[in-house]
Amino acid sequence: MTLTKWFSSYKSGLCAFSAVVILASCSTTKQSKPTKSANQQAEVTQAFETNLTAEQLVAQASSQVSSNQQGEAVTSLLNASELYLAQAKPHKALWLAKQLEVLTPSATQQYRLAIIEAKSYLALAKISEAYLALENADSIREEAQLAQRVDYFQTLANVQTQRNLPIVALDANLRAFAGNSTATDSDIELIWQQFCQLSPWQLQQVVKMSPPNIKGWSKLITFANKFGNDDARLQRYLSQWQREFSTHPAQYIVANLSQQQATMTNEYQNIAIIIPLSGKQERAGKVAQQGILAAYDIDSGKTLHFIDSTTLDMTTLNAKLIELNVDYVIGPLLKENVNSYLAQTEITLPTLLLNLPTSATLLPHQVALSMRPEDEAIQAATTLSRQQYQYPIILSHQDSASRRIAQTFSQQWQHITSKAPETVFFNSDAKMQNQLKASLGVDLSQQRTKELNRHIKYSIESELRNRRDIDMIYVVGLPLETKLLKPYIDVNISPFADIIPVFASSRSHSSKIDKSDNRDLSGLTFTEMPWQLRSKQQNKALAAQAKKLWPNRSDSLQSIFAMGFDSLALVDKIFAMQNKTYVRHYGQTGILQLGKDNILTRSLIWGKYSRSKVQEFAMD
């Protein structure tokens, strides 16, 4: 077959080959001899990785076409495209891969080309295009029933890391490692560092994806999370893990952990606590004080100095702290006081802030405890989007806090799925039911029935039908609003349709809801801190005592009490959390972890209303 005849069968590829010939003519390297057989080609392909440059392969492809070795020519160009990547020339790699798309009838080659394109886009920092190329690669593989390549998972791990999706990034990395015969200890260390960055709820999602060796990894990181700041206890659990997972690749990590020096502990003695003890916010400050005192051990040797932020002149605080010989600060509690405190740059004491600053970046000795409701919206959206729900709708109250939560949930859902959920805002008044009917499409069903009755002699009895393109509802509202909304949802779901599961933020839950309200909210699943829900992590004895002492305390004050309780326990633990990224604090506000920004964020648990009770719920 002549060169002209061969390329006439690939008319759309003629321009591509012409350009390839130009590249070959520009090459100054010596052309290698064309290959003779499929076996020889396989051997040379292995040699390409070390012996030939991309330019030499392009020149070789031209010779192969002249020798009527069309298949070998395509393979040479494929290898050249990959070598351009190795030579840090992603533009050339991508251009060549794009031209080869019309020259590669083989699904295996098309799959490989799609991965090369993804790698090229990644090298060019075009992350969206890289992800689309990987989706194309996976579609080709699935249709042709091909085995996944290791470099597909390696590229996917890098792309998902760039997209800030750590769950799927780690899953891809575990799959790449399992198929990589040349994996090194550095690869194991990278996987371990990825596990160390996960929050407990993210870990649960990785486990559900069932990547290779996940049982051993999951158990190891859980031990490290729980006991990482207690060297003796951690060593016992590591020994147990080694016996159970004797052939697991993480044995390398366990060996390193076992050889670590004992954790240096900073036990602070004089602690200043800056909270409002008078004025408009006195009640909140005193509840935080009660939480701190509930955690205080009189035998610990610590001295607590409570400072009223309402009457405090912040410019004199440094002198006061020096006078009291303070070595650690908890607070301030109020955001405006946090900003004023951070403005006192002469204060260099280690500090646990009980609120987030408006804009200031925290210094290494400053840590802030986040109670942002937006954090739980991110947890909920990530968890629920991995539950196979495709068409969620967000029902949110109109107030600013609810809007922020709804917006965060929607943004996170779209970030993961590339699809924006529909959001409907409602008012807690007589219009609520009409708004809900409109969002579920029930009003259209009513209108169709009325229209039909107008055109016939007899009245038709009919069941209203809701939209079928909704498979999940996320509610953002206060307990009273949710109590009114949930029954409306239930009665507006057609008996012919599947039940639509309803989820909510912790704003919808109140520990003061009685059993009759439970019936109205039956089936509602929500995120919550352990302190507000009877659960494994809840300090049940303290919760019972607090309920007896303060039976009418509001839910918002309950949160402040739990935050105060956790803050004192964190004082001697933050140093370990800063030096060992896997250490977590299992507190009453949630499972706390310290981020690179020095902000402590929480993993919440899930609860569910049933007809008679509210209980912890496992999101399987």
C-alpha positions as CSV (number, residue, x, y, z in Angstrom):
1,M,0.0,0.0,0.0
2,T,1.4,3.4,-0.9
3,L,1.6,6.3,1.5
4,T,-1.2,8.1,-0.5
5,K,-3.5,5.1,-0.5
6,W,-3.0,4.5,3.3
7,F,-3.9,8.1,4.2
8,S,-6.8,8.3,1.8
9,S,-8.5,5.8,4.1
10,Y,-8.0,8.3,6.9
11,K,-9.0,11.5,5.1
12,S,-9.5,13.4,8.3
13,G,-6.0,12.4,9.4
14,L,-4.2,13.6,6.3
15,C,-3.5,17.1,7.7
16,A,-2.3,15.6,10.9
17,F,0.2,13.4,9.2
18,S,1.5,16.2,7.0
19,A,2.2,18.2,10.1
20,V,4.0,15.2,11.6
21,V,6.2,14.9,8.5
22,I,7.1,18.6,9.0
23,L,8.1,17.9,12.6
24,A,10.2,15.0,11.4
25,S,11.9,17.1,8.8
26,C,12.8,19.7,11.4
27,S,14.4,17.0,13.6
28,T,18.2,16.9,13.6
29,T,18.5,13.5,15.3
30,K,19.3,10.3,13.4
31,Q,16.3,8.2,12.5
32,S,16.2,4.7,13.8
33,K,15.4,1.7,11.7
34,P,11.8,0.7,11.2
35,T,10.5,-2.3,13.2
36,K,9.9,-5.7,11.5
37,S,7.2,-7.4,13.6
38,A,4.7,-7.1,16.4
39,N,7.1,-8.9,18.8
40,Q,10.0,-6.7,17.8
41,Q,7.6,-3.6,18.2
42,A,6.8,-4.6,21.7
43,E,10.5,-4.9,22.6
44,V,11.2,-1.5,21.0
45,T,8.3,0.1,22.8
46,Q,9.9,-0.9,26.1
47,A,13.2,0.6,24.8
48,F,11.5,3.9,23.9
49,E,11.3,4.9,27.5
50,T,15.1,5.2,27.7
51,N,16.7,5.1,24.3
52,L,14.7,7.4,22.0
53,T,13.5,11.0,22.1
54,A,10.1,12.1,21.0
55,E,11.6,13.7,17.9
56,Q,13.3,10.4,17.0
57,L,10.0,8.6,17.3
58,V,8.3,11.1,15.0
59,A,11.0,10.6,12.4
60,Q,10.7,6.8,12.9
61,A,7.0,7.0,12.3
62,S,7.6,8.7,8.9
63,S,10.0,5.8,7.9
64,Q,7.5,3.2,9.1
65,V,4.7,4.7,6.9
66,S,7.1,4.6,3.9
67,S,7.8,0.9,4.7
68,N,4.0,0.2,4.8
69,Q,4.1,-0.3,8.6
70,Q,1.0,1.8,9.4
71,G,0.1,0.2,12.7
72,E,3.7,0.5,14.0
73,A,3.8,4.2,12.8
74,V,0.7,5.0,15.0
75,T,2.3,3.3,17.9
76,S,5.5,5.2,17.4
77,L,3.5,8.5,17.4
78,L,1.6,7.5,20.5
79,N,4.9,6.8,22.3
80,A,6.3,10.1,20.9
81,S,3.3,12.0,22.4
82,E,4.0,10.4,25.8
83,L,7.7,11.2,25.5
84,Y,6.9,14.9,24.8
85,L,5.3,14.9,28.2
86,A,8.4,13.3,29.8
87,Q,10.4,16.1,28.1
88,A,8.1,18.7,29.7
89,K,6.6,19.7,26.3
90,P,2.9,19.2,27.1
91,H,1.8,21.5,24.2
92,K,3.4,19.2,21.7
93,A,2.1,16.1,23.4
94,L,-1.4,17.4,23.4
95,W,-1.2,18.6,19.8
96,L,0.1,15.2,18.6
97,A,-2.5,13.3,20.6
98,K,-5.3,15.3,19.2
99,Q,-4.1,14.6,15.6
100,L,-3.9,10.9,16.3
101,E,-7.5,10.7,17.4
102,V,-8.6,10.1,13.8
103,L,-5.8,7.7,13.1
104,T,-6.4,5.2,15.9
105,P,-9.2,2.7,15.2
106,S,-8.3,0.6,18.3
107,A,-10.2,1.3,21.5
108,T,-7.0,0.5,23.4
109,Q,-5.2,3.2,21.6
110,Q,-8.1,5.7,21.9
111,Y,-8.1,5.0,25.6
112,R,-4.4,5.6,25.8
113,L,-4.7,8.8,23.8
114,A,-7.4,10.2,26.1
115,I,-5.1,9.6,29.1
116,I,-2.2,11.4,27.3
117,E,-4.5,14.3,26.6
118,A,-5.5,14.4,30.3
119,K,-1.9,14.3,31.4
120,S,-1.1,17.2,28.9
121,Y,-4.0,19.3,30.2
122,L,-2.9,18.7,33.7
123,A,0.7,19.8,32.9
124,L,-0.8,22.9,31.4
125,A,-2.9,23.6,34.5
126,K,-6.1,23.1,32.5
127,I,-7.8,21.1,35.2
128,S,-11.4,21.1,33.8
129,E,-10.2,19.9,30.4
130,A,-8.0,17.2,32.1
131,Y,-11.0,15.9,34.0
132,L,-13.2,15.8,30.9
133,A,-10.4,13.9,29.1
134,L,-10.4,11.3,31.9
135,E,-14.1,11.0,31.8
136,N,-13.8,10.3,28.0
137,A,-11.0,7.7,28.8
138,D,-13.3,5.9,31.3
139,S,-16.2,5.9,28.8
140,I,-13.9,4.3,26.1
141,R,-12.7,1.7,28.6
142,E,-16.1,0.8,29.8
143,E,-17.6,0.5,26.3
144,A,-14.7,-1.7,25.2
145,Q,-14.5,-3.5,28.5
146,L,-10.8,-2.7,29.0
147,A,-8.8,-2.9,32.2
148,Q,-8.0,0.4,33.8
149,R,-4.4,1.5,33.3
150,V,-2.3,2.6,36.3
151,D,-1.5,5.9,34.8
152,Y,-5.3,6.6,34.5
153,F,-5.6,6.4,38.2
154,Q,-2.4,8.3,38.8
155,T,-3.6,11.1,36.6
156,L,-7.1,11.0,38.1
157,A,-5.6,11.3,41.6
158,N,-3.6,14.4,40.6
159,V,-6.6,16.0,38.8
160,Q,-9.0,15.4,41.7
161,T,-6.4,16.8,44.2
162,Q,-6.2,20.0,42.0
163,R,-10.1,20.1,42.0
164,N,-10.0,20.0,45.8
165,L,-11.8,16.7,46.0
166,P,-9.7,14.7,48.5
167,I,-12.1,11.7,48.8
168,V,-12.0,10.6,45.2
169,A,-8.3,11.7,44.9
170,L,-7.3,9.3,47.6
171,D,-9.5,6.5,46.2
172,A,-7.7,6.9,42.8
173,N,-4.3,7.0,44.5
174,L,-5.0,3.7,46.3
175,R,-6.1,2.0,43.1
176,A,-3.0,3.3,41.3
177,F,-0.7,2.1,44.1
178,A,-2.3,-1.4,44.0
179,G,-1.6,-1.8,40.3
180,N,1.9,-0.2,40.3
181,S,4.6,-2.9,40.4
182,T,7.3,-0.2,40.8
183,A,5.6,1.7,43.7
184,T,8.0,3.0,46.4
185,D,8.0,3.9,50.0
186,S,7.5,7.5,48.9
187,D,4.2,6.4,47.3
188,I,3.1,4.8,50.6
189,E,4.1,8.0,52.5
190,L,2.0,10.1,50.1
191,I,-1.0,7.9,50.7
192,W,-0.5,8.2,54.4
193,Q,-0.3,12.0,54.3
194,Q,-3.6,12.0,52.3
195,F,-5.2,9.9,55.0
196,C,-3.9,12.3,57.7
197,Q,-5.7,15.3,56.0
198,L,-9.1,13.6,55.9
199,S,-11.8,14.4,58.5
200,P,-13.6,11.3,59.9
201,W,-16.7,11.9,57.7
202,Q,-14.4,12.0,54.6
203,L,-12.8,8.8,55.7
204,Q,-16.2,7.1,55.9
205,Q,-16.8,8.1,52.3
206,V,-13.4,6.6,51.1
207,V,-14.2,3.3,52.9
208,K,-17.5,3.1,51.1
209,M,-15.7,3.3,47.8
210,S,-13.9,0.0,48.7
211,P,-10.4,0.8,47.2
212,P,-7.7,-1.9,47.6
213,N,-6.3,-2.4,51.2
214,I,-8.8,0.1,52.6
215,K,-9.6,-2.0,55.7
216,G,-6.1,-1.8,57.0
217,W,-5.6,1.9,56.1
218,S,-8.9,2.8,57.7
219,K,-8.1,1.0,61.0
220,L,-4.6,2.5,61.1
221,I,-5.7,6.1,60.6
222,T,-8.5,5.7,63.1
223,F,-6.1,4.5,65.7
224,A,-3.8,7.5,64.9
225,N,-6.8,9.9,65.1
226,K,-7.9,8.7,68.5
227,F,-4.6,7.8,70.3
228,G,-2.0,9.8,68.4
229,N,-1.3,12.1,71.4
230,D,-0.9,9.2,73.8
231,D,2.3,7.5,72.8
232,A,2.0,4.4,75.1
233,R,-1.5,3.7,74.1
234,L,-0.8,4.3,70.4
235,Q,2.1,1.8,70.5
236,R,-0.3,-0.9,71.9
237,Y,-2.8,-0.3,69.1
238,L,0.0,-0.3,66.5
239,S,1.2,-3.7,67.7
240,Q,-2.3,-5.0,67.4
241,W,-2.6,-3.6,63.9
242,Q,0.7,-5.2,62.8
243,R,-0.5,-8.6,63.9
244,E,-3.8,-8.2,62.0
245,F,-2.4,-6.8,58.8
246,S,1.0,-8.4,58.5
247,T,1.3,-8.0,54.7
248,H,-0.3,-4.6,54.4
249,P,1.8,-1.9,52.6
250,A,1.2,0.4,55.6
251,Q,3.6,-1.7,57.6
252,Y,6.1,0.8,56.4
253,I,4.1,3.6,58.1
254,V,3.7,1.7,61.3
255,A,7.4,1.1,61.5
256,N,8.0,4.8,61.2
257,L,5.3,5.7,63.8
258,S,6.8,3.1,66.2
259,Q,10.2,4.8,66.0
260,Q,9.0,8.3,66.6
261,Q,10.2,10.1,69.7
262,A,7.7,10.5,72.5
263,T,5.4,13.5,72.0
264,M,6.6,16.6,73.8
265,T,3.7,17.9,75.9
266,N,3.1,21.5,76.9
267,E,1.1,21.5,80.1
268,Y,0.0,25.1,80.7
269,Q,-0.6,26.2,84.2
270,N,-2.0,29.7,84.1
271,I,-4.8,30.1,81.6
272,A,-6.6,33.4,80.9
273,I,-10.2,33.1,79.6
274,I,-11.6,36.2,77.9
275,I,-15.4,36.1,77.7
276,P,-18.2,38.6,78.3
277,L,-19.3,38.3,82.0
278,S,-21.5,41.5,82.0
279,G,-23.5,43.5,79.5
280,K,-25.7,42.3,76.7
281,Q,-23.7,39.1,76.0
282,E,-23.3,38.2,79.7
283,R,-25.5,35.1,79.4
284,A,-23.5,33.6,76.6
285,G,-20.2,34.3,78.4
286,K,-21.4,32.7,81.6
287,V,-22.6,29.6,79.8
288,A,-19.1,29.3,78.2
289,Q,-17.7,29.7,81.7
290,Q,-19.9,26.9,83.0
291,G,-18.7,24.7,80.2
292,I,-15.1,25.4,80.9
293,L,-15.6,24.8,84.7
294,A,-17.4,21.5,83.8
295,A,-14.2,20.4,82.2
296,Y,-11.9,21.7,84.9
297,D,-10.1,19.3,87.1
298,I,-9.2,20.9,90.4
299,D,-6.3,18.4,90.8
300,S,-4.7,19.4,87.4
301,G,-2.7,22.2,88.9
302,K,-4.1,24.7,86.5
303,T,-5.2,28.2,87.5
304,L,-8.0,29.8,85.5
305,H,-8.2,33.6,85.2
306,F,-11.6,34.8,83.9
307,I,-11.4,38.2,82.3
308,D,-14.6,40.2,81.4
309,S,-14.2,41.3,77.8
310,T,-17.1,43.8,78.2
311,T,-15.1,46.0,80.6
312,L,-11.7,45.2,79.3
313,D,-9.5,47.8,77.7
314,M,-7.8,45.6,75.1
315,T,-4.8,47.9,74.8
316,T,-3.9,47.1,78.5
317,L,-4.4,43.4,78.1
318,N,-0.8,42.4,77.5
319,A,0.3,44.1,80.7
320,K,-2.5,42.3,82.6
321,L,-1.5,38.9,81.1
322,I,2.2,39.5,82.1
323,E,1.1,40.5,85.6
324,L,-1.0,37.3,86.0
325,N,1.9,35.2,84.6
326,V,-0.5,33.7,82.0
327,D,1.0,31.1,79.6
328,Y,-2.1,30.4,77.6
329,V,-5.2,32.3,76.4
330,I,-8.7,31.0,75.7
331,G,-11.0,33.5,73.9
332,P,-12.2,36.0,73.2
333,L,-15.7,34.7,72.5
334,L,-17.2,37.5,70.5
335,K,-16.1,38.2,66.9
336,E,-15.5,41.9,67.5
337,N,-13.3,41.2,70.5
338,V,-11.4,38.6,68.5
339,N,-10.5,41.3,65.9
340,S,-9.4,43.6,68.7
341,Y,-7.4,40.9,70.4
342,L,-5.5,40.1,67.2
343,A,-4.7,43.8,66.7
344,Q,-2.6,43.6,69.9
345,T,0.5,42.3,68.1
346,E,2.6,42.4,71.3
347,I,0.6,39.5,72.7
348,T,2.5,36.4,71.6
349,L,1.0,33.8,74.0
350,P,-0.4,30.6,72.5
351,T,-4.1,31.3,72.1
352,L,-7.3,29.4,71.3
353,L,-9.8,31.8,69.9
354,L,-13.5,31.0,70.4
355,N,-14.6,32.7,67.2
356,L,-13.2,33.4,63.8
357,P,-11.5,36.7,62.9
358,T,-13.2,38.7,60.1
359,S,-10.2,38.7,57.8
360,A,-6.9,38.4,59.7
361,T,-4.6,35.4,59.0
362,L,-3.7,33.5,62.1
363,L,-0.1,33.3,63.3
364,P,1.5,30.0,64.3
365,H,0.7,30.5,68.0
366,Q,-3.0,31.4,67.3
367,V,-5.7,28.7,66.7
368,A,-9.4,29.4,66.2
369,L,-12.3,27.0,66.9
370,S,-14.8,27.2,64.0
371,M,-18.5,26.7,64.7
372,R,-19.5,27.9,61.2
373,P,-22.8,26.3,60.0
374,E,-21.3,26.4,56.5
375,D,-18.9,23.7,57.5
376,E,-21.7,21.2,58.2
377,A,-23.3,22.2,54.8
378,I,-20.1,21.1,53.1
379,Q,-20.1,17.8,55.1
380,A,-23.8,17.2,54.3
381,A,-23.5,18.1,50.5
382,T,-20.4,15.9,50.1
383,T,-22.0,12.9,52.0
384,L,-25.4,13.1,50.3
385,S,-23.9,13.6,46.8
386,R,-22.2,10.3,47.2
387,Q,-25.5,8.6,48.1
388,Q,-26.5,8.3,44.4
389,Y,-28.9,11.2,44.6
390,Q,-29.1,12.9,41.3
391,Y,-31.8,15.6,41.6
392,P,-31.8,17.4,44.9
393,I,-33.8,20.4,45.8
394,I,-32.9,22.8,48.6
395,L,-35.8,24.3,50.7
396,S,-34.4,27.3,52.7
397,H,-35.9,29.9,54.9
398,Q,-35.3,33.5,53.8
399,D,-33.1,34.7,56.7
400,S,-29.4,35.5,56.0
401,A,-28.0,32.6,58.0
402,S,-30.2,30.0,56.2
403,R,-29.3,31.6,52.8
404,R,-25.6,31.2,53.6
405,I,-26.0,27.5,54.5
406,A,-28.2,26.9,51.4
407,Q,-25.7,28.6,49.2
408,T,-22.7,26.7,50.6
409,F,-24.6,23.4,50.2
410,S,-25.5,24.2,46.6
411,Q,-21.9,25.3,45.7
412,Q,-20.4,22.1,47.2
413,W,-22.9,19.9,45.5
414,Q,-22.1,21.6,42.2
415,H,-18.4,21.4,42.8
416,I,-18.7,17.6,43.2
417,T,-21.3,16.7,40.6
418,S,-21.0,19.7,38.2
419,K,-24.8,20.1,38.6
420,A,-26.4,22.9,40.6
421,P,-29.4,21.9,42.8
422,E,-32.6,23.9,42.5
423,T,-33.0,26.2,45.5
424,V,-36.5,27.4,46.7
425,F,-36.8,30.0,49.5
426,F,-39.8,29.9,51.7
427,N,-41.4,32.1,54.4
428,S,-42.7,30.7,57.7
429,D,-46.2,31.9,57.1
430,A,-49.4,31.0,55.3
431,K,-47.6,31.2,51.9
432,M,-45.3,28.3,52.9
433,Q,-47.6,25.5,51.6
434,N,-48.2,27.3,48.3
435,Q,-44.4,27.7,47.9
436,L,-43.9,24.1,48.6
437,K,-46.6,23.0,46.2
438,A,-45.0,25.1,43.5
439,S,-41.5,23.7,44.1
440,L,-42.8,20.1,44.0
441,G,-45.0,20.7,40.9
442,V,-48.2,19.8,42.8
443,D,-49.8,23.1,41.8
444,L,-49.4,22.2,38.1
445,S,-51.1,18.9,38.8
446,Q,-54.0,20.7,40.5
447,Q,-54.3,23.1,37.6
448,R,-54.4,20.3,35.1
449,T,-57.2,18.6,37.0
450,K,-59.2,21.8,37.2
451,E,-58.7,22.4,33.5
452,L,-59.9,18.9,32.7
453,N,-63.0,19.3,34.9
454,R,-63.9,22.4,33.0
455,H,-64.2,20.6,29.7
456,I,-66.2,17.5,30.8
457,K,-69.7,17.1,32.2
458,Y,-68.7,15.1,35.2
459,S,-66.2,15.9,38.0
460,I,-63.2,13.6,38.1
461,E,-61.7,12.4,41.4
462,S,-57.9,12.3,41.1
463,E,-54.7,12.0,43.1
464,L,-52.3,15.0,42.8
465,R,-48.9,14.1,41.4
466,N,-45.6,15.7,42.4
467,R,-42.6,16.2,40.2
468,R,-40.7,13.0,39.5
469,D,-37.3,14.7,38.9
470,I,-36.6,15.2,42.6
471,D,-35.0,12.4,44.6
472,M,-33.9,14.3,47.7
473,I,-34.8,17.4,49.7
474,Y,-32.4,19.4,51.9
475,V,-34.1,21.7,54.4
476,V,-32.5,24.8,56.0
477,G,-34.6,26.3,58.6
478,L,-35.2,26.6,62.4
479,P,-37.0,23.8,64.3
480,L,-40.4,25.5,64.2
481,E,-40.1,26.3,60.5
482,T,-39.1,22.7,59.7
483,K,-41.9,21.3,61.9
484,L,-44.4,23.2,59.7
485,L,-42.6,22.3,56.5
486,K,-42.0,18.6,56.9
487,P,-45.8,17.6,57.1
488,Y,-46.4,19.7,54.0
489,I,-43.7,17.7,52.2
490,D,-45.3,14.4,53.3
491,V,-48.8,15.2,52.2
492,N,-47.7,16.6,48.9
493,I,-45.9,13.5,47.7
494,S,-48.1,11.5,45.4
495,P,-49.1,8.0,46.6
496,F,-47.9,6.8,43.2
497,A,-44.4,8.2,43.7
498,D,-41.4,7.0,45.7
499,I,-40.9,8.6,49.1
500,I,-38.5,11.5,48.8
501,P,-36.0,11.5,51.7
502,V,-35.6,14.7,53.6
503,F,-32.4,15.9,55.2
504,A,-31.6,19.0,57.2
505,S,-28.9,21.0,59.0
506,S,-28.6,21.1,62.7
507,R,-30.7,24.3,62.7
508,S,-33.8,22.1,62.2
509,H,-33.1,20.0,65.3
510,S,-33.9,21.0,68.9
511,S,-33.4,19.0,72.0
512,K,-36.6,20.6,73.3
513,I,-38.9,19.1,70.7
514,D,-41.5,16.8,72.4
515,K,-42.7,13.5,71.2
516,S,-45.7,14.9,69.4
517,D,-43.4,17.0,67.3
518,N,-41.3,13.9,66.7
519,R,-44.2,12.5,64.8
520,D,-44.4,15.6,62.6
521,L,-40.7,15.3,61.8
522,S,-40.6,11.5,61.5
523,G,-38.0,10.4,58.9
524,L,-36.1,13.7,58.9
525,T,-32.3,13.1,59.0
526,F,-30.0,15.8,60.1
527,T,-26.4,16.7,61.1
528,E,-25.7,17.5,64.7
529,M,-22.9,17.9,67.3
530,P,-22.6,14.9,69.8
531,W,-23.6,17.1,72.8
532,Q,-27.1,17.7,71.3
533,L,-27.8,14.1,70.4
534,R,-27.7,10.9,72.4
535,S,-24.8,9.2,70.8
536,K,-21.7,7.1,71.4
537,Q,-19.6,10.3,71.6
538,Q,-21.9,12.2,73.9
539,N,-20.8,12.7,77.5
540,K,-24.1,11.3,78.8
541,A,-23.4,11.8,82.5
542,L,-22.6,15.5,82.0
543,A,-25.5,15.9,79.6
544,A,-27.9,14.6,82.1
545,Q,-26.5,16.8,84.9
546,A,-26.6,19.9,82.6
547,K,-30.3,19.1,81.7
548,K,-31.1,18.9,85.4
549,L,-29.4,22.1,86.3
550,W,-30.5,24.1,83.2
551,P,-33.7,22.5,81.9
552,N,-34.7,25.6,79.8
553,R,-31.4,26.4,78.2
554,S,-31.7,27.2,74.5
555,D,-30.0,25.2,71.8
556,S,-27.7,28.1,70.9
557,L,-26.5,28.3,74.5
558,Q,-26.1,24.5,74.6
559,S,-23.6,24.9,71.7
560,I,-21.7,27.5,73.6
561,F,-21.5,25.3,76.7
562,A,-20.1,22.4,74.6
563,M,-17.6,24.7,73.0
564,G,-16.4,25.9,76.5
565,F,-16.1,22.3,77.6
566,D,-14.0,21.3,74.6
567,S,-11.8,24.4,74.7
568,L,-10.2,23.5,78.1
569,A,-9.5,20.0,76.9
570,L,-7.9,21.4,73.7
571,V,-5.3,23.5,75.6
572,D,-2.9,20.7,76.2
573,K,-3.7,18.9,72.9
574,I,-3.2,21.5,70.3
575,F,0.6,21.2,70.4
576,A,0.2,17.5,69.4
577,M,-2.3,18.4,66.7
578,Q,0.1,21.0,65.2
579,N,3.0,18.5,65.1
580,K,1.1,15.3,64.2
581,T,-1.5,16.0,61.5
582,Y,-3.3,12.8,62.2
583,V,-4.3,13.7,65.8
584,R,-8.0,14.5,66.4
585,H,-10.0,15.6,69.4
586,Y,-13.2,13.7,70.0
587,G,-15.2,16.4,71.7
588,Q,-18.8,17.4,72.4
589,T,-18.9,19.9,69.6
590,G,-17.7,17.2,67.1
591,I,-14.5,15.4,66.1
592,L,-12.1,18.3,65.8
593,Q,-9.1,18.5,63.5
594,L,-6.6,21.3,62.9
595,G,-6.2,22.6,59.4
596,K,-3.2,24.3,57.8
597,D,-4.9,27.6,58.3
598,N,-4.8,27.0,62.1
599,I,-8.6,26.7,62.2
600,L,-10.2,23.8,64.1
601,T,-13.1,22.3,62.1
602,R,-15.7,19.7,63.2
603,S,-17.0,16.4,61.9
604,L,-20.6,16.1,63.0
605,I,-22.7,13.0,63.4
606,W,-26.1,12.3,61.9
607,G,-29.4,11.9,63.7
608,K,-32.9,10.8,62.6
609,Y,-36.4,11.4,63.9
610,S,-38.6,8.4,64.4
611,R,-42.2,8.3,65.7
612,S,-41.1,7.9,69.3
613,K,-37.5,9.2,69.6
614,V,-34.5,10.9,68.0
615,Q,-31.4,8.8,67.7
616,E,-27.9,8.7,66.1
617,F,-28.0,7.5,62.5
618,A,-25.3,5.8,60.5
619,M,-25.1,7.3,56.9
620,D,-24.4,4.0,55.1
